[in-house]
């Protein structure tokens, strides 16, 4: 409703005094010799609506158009102290007197924008401003509509377990704001679904990928029974607004500012992404009072989790995989480790190569001890130093020996024969291994370079039982079609990678049964390890 008034410098002092009671000065246009003012509805209400309309209609050479006068009559018919407009995620604040908003300025909620020449605030702080005004007995009028109530009815088909119920209750007690840390994506989504069910407001769900988008869409329709016509999607080539809308973060950055006051509830999936510099403006520019962050990580990179309280709410519940097992909230899994043994010759060659690499490092980089920093330094030297290039070749050859891809492919082949009745996913973070395994054992492989359509075909065939073996170098926890095998085989190096194993377990978390995970590692020639030679299909194993 912003109306700009341009006044000639030739007007008398009395005129400007009266104008100051209706509008805020913006600037002086030196080229035209006109003063520029912005009409302030809060000031108009104090001045007197009829008197103001008369002054604006008769005292200006370019009086406000009829539409502006009509809106003024609607807004300022009763006395108001603060008028607030919303423009692209930014609140523009019109106080009757600046002293009314000083506490909010001091607390950092309201600032003066030198470009707009106006007091502004982030849309996320709307309810803080309204609460402050109420406490001071100030009457506020909004220049935009807020109607969060949804028209749909839901029914929650899947109940929450005791762990998730506790998480949900803690989120409610925190004012329907906060972050929930839970390692299993499909389970933590249930908290958001229950919140949508109970709040009954229009909801925006922000997700990092198209696969997340499909996953949420499926849950909204199948678990909450929301009619498909009311579920919106922004992503995957679709642009449709619904009372519940799932959108990728990339789309939200462009779309959500246009619907700043439409949604009453925002769910940020993988919320460590939502608070990055690229996307945090999405949360800052929405008025939604209810907010829920979902993640598997208690701490975000670069300490970005410190922004949770401001943008989403503090962490109200956090649980890791081991705690879920202890509480009985998810089935346990067993780990069986088998080993591909190096021969004496391979082991001695590995030692010789690593000794050569270490001797060069001690000679050329005596002060660099941390392995990763040392490797980076040798790589930099290799561009101009023949000795460094020889050291890198030695290290690569040693790595090839110790990873023992050929031996581990034979191990995996035997495991596939032993577990011939089971559906199996073979994981390895080494892409070269997955490619070689796929080529030699004729196993479909999911690698970063394959298309989404090809990946979905493989997943669909696996889940329907058309193929029983799948190999992947990609952790599948973000995919809606993530398989539920009977067995996971993880091909590692010489030692177990606990973080990687935990992510594999989260990916394949079974619903009602104990899982079996076999890890294939490299062993020294004479190390005392479980022999693989006589491995039979196990009947037991140590639970983790």
N, C-alpha and C positions, 0 to 999 in steps of 0.2 A: 504494500500500500504506500510505499515511499513516494512522496511528492516533493520535487525540488522547486524552490522559489528563487527567482532571480530578481534582485532589487537594485535599482539605479542608485549610484552614490549620491545623487542629487536630493534624495528624500531627506526630510527633516529628522531631527533627533527624536522627536516624539514618536514618529512612525517606527523608527528602529527599536525604540524601547518597547512599543507594543508588539512588534514582530518577535522580539526576544522572548515574549511570554507565550508564543505559539510554536516557535520553531528553533532549531539548533543551527548555529552558524557553521558552515562547512569550509568556505574559502572565499577569497576575493579574486575575481578574474581581472587581471591587470589589462588584458587586451580589450575587453568590452567595457571595463569600468563598472561591472556589476558585482554586487555581493550575492553569494550563493548560500541559501538556507535550506534545511531539510525539515519538513513539517513533523512535529512531535505530538502524536495523539494524546500522550499523558499530559502534556502542557495544555493542550486544547481543552481537555476535560476540566482542568483546574480553572482555566480562563473563563469558561462558559461556552457551551456548544453554540448556542444561537448567536452570541456576540462574535464568536470566532468565525462562524459562517458568514456573518455580515461583513466583517473586516476583510476576510479572504475574497469575498465576492465583489466588494466595492473598492477596497483599498489597493488592489494590485492591478497592474496593467494586463497581466496574464493570470487571471484567477484560476484556481484548480478546476479541472473538468468535473462535470456532474457525477461521474463514477466515484471520484475521490471524495467529493462532498457527501455522497450517499454512504460510503464506507466510514467516513468520519462520524456521521450521525449514528451509525450502527455501533461503532467502537466506543465513542466517547459520550454516549447518552447518559451514562452514570459516571461519577468520579472514579478515576483510576490513578494509581501512583506510578505504575511501570507498565509500559507496553513492549511486547516482545514479538519480533518477526523472525522467521526462519528462511534463510537463503542458502541453499546448497550445503547444508550441514553446519552453517554458522548462525548463531543466534545474534540478532541485532537488538540491542537494549536501548529503550527510550525511557529514561527516568524523568519524572516530573521535576525532581531536584537531584543533582549529582550526589548530594550527601546521603541519599537513600541507598546507594549501592556501594558506598565506601568500604564497609566490612568485606563485601565480596571482592572488591578490587584488592584489598589488602591480603586476602586469602588466595589470590591468584585465579579466581574463577572468572572474573570479568577483567578485560583489558581494553585499552583504547587503541583502536586501529588507525594509524596515521594516514593510511591510504583511503579508507572509507570515511575517515573523520567521524567515527562513531564508536560507541562502546559495544564490544562484541564478547561472545562466550561460545564455548564449544557446545554442540547440541547435547552431548552426553551429560552436561551439567545442568540441564533444564530443571530437574527436580530438586537439585541443591538450591538453585536460585528461588524456586517457588517455595521451598521449605523456609528459607531465610525470610522471604517476604511475609509469609504467614506468621512467623514468630514475631515480626515487627509490626504486625497489623496492617501491612501494605496490601492494597488491592492490585492484582495483576490481570491484565487482559492479553490474550494471545491473538496474534494475527494469522494463525493457522489452525486447522482443525486437528484434533487428536481423537481417534476412535479405534482403539486397539482390539476391541471385542471381535472375535471370529464368529462366523456364521455356522461353521461345521460342528458336528458332534463326533466325539471319538470314543473308542472302547479299546482299552489296553489289553491285547491278547496274551502278552507274556509278562508274568509277574516278576518283580525284582527279588533277587536273593537277599539274605540278611545283610550282606556286605554293602550291596548297592542301595538297599533301603536306608541304611545308616548314612550313606553318602548323600542321598537325596534329602533326608531330614536335616542334616547339617547345612546343606545349601539353602533350604527354606529358612532355617533359623538365622542365616546370615542376610536375610532380606531378599531372597531369590536372586542372589548375586554370588559369584565365586567360581573357582576352578576345582575340578575333580580329577585327580591323578589315578588312573587305573590302567594296568598293562594290556588288557584284552579289549580291542576296539569294539567288537560286536556286543560286548556286555556293557561297556560304559555308555554306549548309545542308548541303552534302555532308560538311563537316568533322564536323558533329554526327552525321550518319548513320553515318559511319565509326566515331566514338567509341562509339555505341550498339552497333554491330556487334562491336567488339573488346572492350568492357568486359563486355557481357552482363549488365548489371544493370538493375533497374527504374528507369525514367526518367520525369521530369516535364519537359515542354517548356512554357515560359511564353511567351505571345505577346500582342501588343497588340490584335489584332482578330479577328473571326470569319473574315475572309478569310485571315489568316495561319494560323488554326486549320485551315481546309480544305486549305490548301497543305501543311502539315506532315502532316496525316492522309494525303493522297494520296501523299506521298513515303515515309512509313513503310510503307504497304501495297504500293506499286508498286516502290520502289527497294530497300527492305530485305526485302521479302517477309514482313513480319510478318502473321500471321493477323488479320483484322479483329476477331475476337472478343477478341483480347488488346490491342487499341488502344482506350484510353479517351478520352473527350471530356468536358470541362466547358466549356460555352459553346454558343451557337446553340440554346438550348432543350434541350440534352442534358446529362444528369448521369450519367456512366458512368465508373467507375474501371477502369483496365487496368494491366497491367504496364508499358506505355508509355502515358502519359496526356498529351494536349495540352490545355492550359487557358489561357483568357485571364487576364490579370493581375487583372482584377476578380474572376473566379471563384476564382483562386488565393488571393486575400486572405482569402476565407471558407473555402475547402476545405482548403488545404494544411496549416494548423495541426492538422487532425484526422489527418493522415497524416505527421506530422513525421519519423518514422523508417522510413517505407515505401520511399521512393525513395533510391537510392544515387547517382544522377546527375541534376543539374538543368541544363537548357539554358535560358538567358535570351535569347530573340530580341529584337532592338532593346534591348539590355541597358541603355541609358541610361535607359529607363523603369523597369527593375527596381530601380535605386538611388535613385529619387525617394522622398521622404518617405512617400508614399502606399503604396508597395509594398515598401520595403526590409525590412520586418518579415517578409515572405514568405521571403526568403533567410535572415534571421537565425534563423527558427524551424524550419529544416530541418537534419537531421543529415547530409545527403548530403555525402560527402567529395569527390566528383568534380563539378566545376562548369565550365561553358563559357558565356561571353558572346559574342554575335554582334552586330555593329553595322557601320554604314558610316561612323561618325563617330569620329574619334580622340579628340576632346574633347567632353564633354557640357556642356549649359548649366549655369550656376551652379557650374562646377568639380565637378560630381557624379562625374566620372570618377575623382576622387581616392578615392572609396569602392570602386572596383573591387577593389583588392588585398584588402581586408577581407572583402567579400561574395562575390566571384567568383574573384578572382585578378588579377594585374597583366596589362596588355596585353602579350601575348607575340608578336604579329605584327600589322603594320599595313602596308597597301598602298593606294594611291589608283589612280584610273582610268588616269592617264597612265603610272604604273609598270607596270600590267598590260599596257598596249599595248606598252611598251618591252620587256617580258619575253616578249611573244608569248603571254601566257596568255589573252587575249581578242582577237577580231578587231578591227581598226581600224575607224574610221568616217570618212566624209568630210563636210565641211560646205560647202554652197553658200549664199551669201547673196544675196538679191534684195531690191530696194528699191521701196517705194511713195513716189514723189517728191511733195513739196509743190509747189503752184503758187507763183508769186511773190506773189500776193495773200494766199494762206494763210500763207506764211512771214512777210510783213510784219505781218499781223494777229496772228500768234503773238508776234512780237517786241513789238508794241505792248501786248498784254495782259500779257506777262511783265514788261515795263518798269513798267507800272502797279502790279503786285503787288510788285515789288522796291522801288519808290519808297515805297510804304506801309510796308513792312518796315523800310526805313532810317529812316523818320521816326518810326514808333511803337515800333520794337524795335531801336534802334541797337546794342545790345550782344549781340544774339542773332544769331550768324552761321551755326551749323550748320543746314542746310536742314530737317531733320525737326523739330528743336526749334523752329525759327522757325514752321513750319507749325502745330504744336500751339499755340504761343502766339497766332497769328492766329485760330485756331479758337476759343480761349477768349475772345479779345476780341470776336469776332463776335456773341456773345450780347448785348452792350451797346453796340457801336460800329458805326455805319453804314458808316464807311470800311473797317473790317475785313471787313464782309460784302461790300462791293464788291470788295475785294482777293481774297477767296475766289472770288467769281463769275468774276473775270478769270482766276484760276489754273485753275479748272475748265474754262473755255472754251478756254484755251491748251492744256490737257492733251487736250481732245477733238480739237483741230486736229492736234496732233503725233502722237497715236495713230493717226489716219487710218483708222478702222475701215472706212469705206466703200471706200476705195482698196485696203485690204489684203484685203477680201473679194473684190474683183475679181482681185487677184493670186492668191489661193488658188484661185479658180475656174479661172483659166488653168492653174495648176499641176495641178489635178485633171484637166484635159483633156489636158495634155501627158503625164502619167503615168497614162494611162487604163487600163493593164493591171495596175497595181500596187495592192496593199492599202496604205492610207494612214491614219495617225492624225494629226489636226491638234491641236496643243497650244497653249494660251494660258492664262496666269495671269489674264487679264482675262475674267471671267465674262460681262460684257455683250457682248463680242466673240463668244464661243462661242454665246450665245443668238441673236445676230443672224445669224451664219454659218449656224447650224442652220435658222433660219427662212427665210433667203433661198435657200440652196442645198439645202434639204430633206435635211440630213445628221443622222443620229442623234447626240445630244449627251449626254455624261455630265457632269452638274453636281451640286453638293453636295446639292441638294434632291430629286433623284430617289431612288426607293427602291432598296434592295439588289437586290430581285428584278428590277426594270427594268434596272438596270445589268448584272446577270448575263445577262439575255436579250440585250442589245446585244453584250456580250463574246462570248457563245457564237455568235451569228450572225456576228460578224466572224471569229472563229477558224475557223468552218466554211465561210467564203467566201460566205455568203448576202448579206452587205453588205460592200463593200470600203472604205468611208470611215467614219471615226468621228472626232468632235470631242470634246474634253474640256478642262475647266479643272482637272481633278483629276489629280495625278500618280499613276500606276497601279502604282508599284513594290510596294505592299502587297497587291496582289490576285493571287489564284491564277490567275485567268483572263486576266492581263495579255496583251494582244495582241502578236503578233510580225509587225509589218508589214514591207513591203519599204522603206517610206519614212516618215519622220516630218517633218512641217512644224511649225515652231515660230514662232508669231506673237508678236514682241516689240515693244518701243517703238522708241526711237531708237538704242539700243545693245544689244549682246549681254549677256545675263545668264548668266555662266559657270556659276554654281551651279545655275541652273535647267536649263541645257543638260545639265550633268553628270547631273542627276537624270533627265532625259528619256532620256539614253543608257543609264543603269542600268536604267530601266524596259524599254527596248526592246532590250536587249543581245542581239544575234543569237548563235546557237550556233556556226555554222560559216562565216559569210560576212561580208564587209564591209558596213557599214550606210551609208546615205545620209541625211543630215539637211539639210533646207532651212530656213533662217531668214529670215523676212520682217521687214524693218526699215523705218523711216522715214528718208528722206534729204532734205536741203535741195535747193532747186531747181537749183543749179548745182554741187553737189558732184560730184566725179569718182567715180562708182560704176559697177559692172557694169550695163550696160543690160539691162532686163528685156524690152524690146520684141522682140528677136529671140532670146529664150531658146529653146533646143532641149533635148531630153532629153540630159543631159550624159554624156559617155563617161569623164570623169576628174574630177580635183579634188584639191585639196591635202589630204593626210592629216593628221589631228591626232594 
